[in-house]
């Protein structure tokens, strides 16, 4: 099965994929942050969505 980029939600909602624009848009809207803030959180704590969310809420 191919990766359908027209989907609005991530294929794996447990991980933040910074390599896909539609996923970056999803996560930034969900957490109301900029792409730069999201990148900084991912760089700091890794790609697991739970960890990223916790970092962004600090």
Rosetta blueprint (number, residue, H / E / L):
1 X L
2 X L
3 X L
4 X L
5 X L
6 X L
7 X L
8 X L
9 X L
10 X L
11 X L
12 X L
13 X L
14 X L
15 X E
16 X L
17 X L
18 X L
19 X L
20 X L
21 X H
22 X H
23 X H
24 X H
25 X H
26 X H
27 X H
28 X H
29 X H
30 X H
31 X H
32 X L
33 X L
34 X L
35 X H
36 X H
37 X H
38 X H
39 X H
40 X H
41 X H
42 X H
43 X H
44 X H
45 X H
46 X L
47 X L
48 X E
49 X H
50 X H
51 X H
52 X H
53 X H
54 X H
55 X H
56 X H
57 X H
58 X L
